[in-house]
Structures are given as C-alpha cells and as structure tokens.
C-alpha cells in the first residue's frame, strides 16, 4: 500500500507538476477560488485527512485559512504529478471544526 509522500506532493505543486481535474476547475469557478489560494493551501496547509488506499493514487485533504476562512483542497499524488480533485470551503454542517469532519 503506497503511503502518501506529502513533502514530495508539495514539491510537485511548487514545481507546477500538478493537474486540476475538470470537477475541481468547476468548483474553483463556482467558489471563486484562485490558483494562488489552491497552491497556498497545499504548500502550507494542515493535512486533515489521508487516504493511502485511494485508487489509483493515494490522496490527502489539505486545509489552510485563506482570508480568514478555512479552505480545503483534495489532492492525489502518483509520485510525480499531483492531481487536484476538488476544492471547497468550510461547511459547519459537515465539519465539527476546521480540522474534524463530522461522522456520516
């Protein structure tokens, strides 16, 4: 089972070795989230969830405060390229606090 190398994922994004899925692009547009904000969350955010079993590649959920609000970026990593899966803002109906997702 591949572990997610968070440092290598961050390095890939810093070096522009990342792709944004169509879904994430749509969400970025709807939620008015910029590329700079997305890169900031991945570079400096907390890893609030890791999913090493995710297929085809392990993924992590990053969170950082952008303009005073929690912003989340879900990102998979194949060891070379990072894939931004989705981006979303804090939803108190889904989160206990910015670091803890409510149980379904």
Beta strands, then each sheet from edge to edge (+ up, - down):
strand 1: 18-20
strand 2: 46-51
strand 3: 59-66
strand 4: 69-77
strand 5: 82-89
strand 6: 95-97
strand 7: 100-101
sheet 1: 1+ 5+ 4- 3+ 2-
sheet 2: 6+ 7-
end
